């Protein structure tokens, strides 16, 4: 996974939280990721903070905290995101520096929970205890 540099999520637009057929920013970011040998990209907002990936919501584990960017940062209000937040996580503005400190990064979508193994060339730990625990507690195994 990379952090997209060619496009930004406009968290100030009234359309940022609307799921529509306009995925041009996501497509451009995915093309950037593919050109670098990655399968997905994280989108930053106009303030340079993390919004989400091109296909899913983002969660990070930093210390003993499970965090995700708030919708006002440009994230879509996903169903699985809401499910994880309801019992387990907190919203927080996230920077690239926060991502560098993360012990675990995973994505949520209606398809489930997907662990991230690499970010910007950095290999993340091979075990994903929080993501695996969430999969089990949500019946996603």
Secondary structure, DSSP 8 states (H G I E B T S, - for coil): -EE--S--B-TTSTTTT---S--HHHHHHHHHHHHTT-S-EEEEBTTS-EEEESSSEEEEEETTEEEE--GGGT----HHHHHHHHHT-EE----HHHHHH-SEEEEEETTEEEE--EETTEE--S--HHHHHHHHHTT--
